[in-house]
Amino acid sequence: MAVTRFKRKARKDKSKSARRRTALKVENFKPVAKSVDIEKIKEEFKAKLAAKK
């Protein structure tokens, strides 16, 4: 008895696994931590407050 594999089922299985892979990639994505100059930001806020007064 020959074993057959349905093309539609194969496409469905592949698309299901592709959706799962992309979902896992999105779920596990960690943004790149950029180095931030905190002192410069503080100075900018002080400058904005001084400009408002």
N, C-alpha and C positions, 0 to 999 in steps of 0.2 A: 504494500500500500504506500503510495507516494505521499510525501509531506508537502503541503502547499502553504505558502505564506501570502496573505492578502496584502496587496500594495497599499490600500487605504489604511489598514491597521499599522503597517510599517511607518507610513507618513505620520499617522496620529501619535505613535509612540515616540518618534523622533522629535516632533514638535512639542510634545509634552515634556520630554527631557530637556529640550532647549529652553523652554519657559522656566523650568525648575532651576537650571544652571544660571540663567540671567537673574532670577529672583534671589538666588543665594549670593551672587556677585554684588547685587545692590544692597542686600542685607548686611554683608560683611565689609562693605566699603568703608574705609576709614580716611577722612580727609587729611590732606597733607598739612602738617603743623608748620606754620610759617613763623619765623623769628620776628617778634614784635618789639619795637622800642617803646617801652612804657613811659619813659621820661619824656620823650618827644610828644607823646599823646597828651600827657599831663600839661605840658607847655602850651599845646594847641588849645586845650580847654581854658587854661588861664587867659590866653590871648583873646578868646571869644568872650569870656566874661568881662574882661577889661574893655573890649570894644563896645559891649552893650551899655556899660555905665557911663 
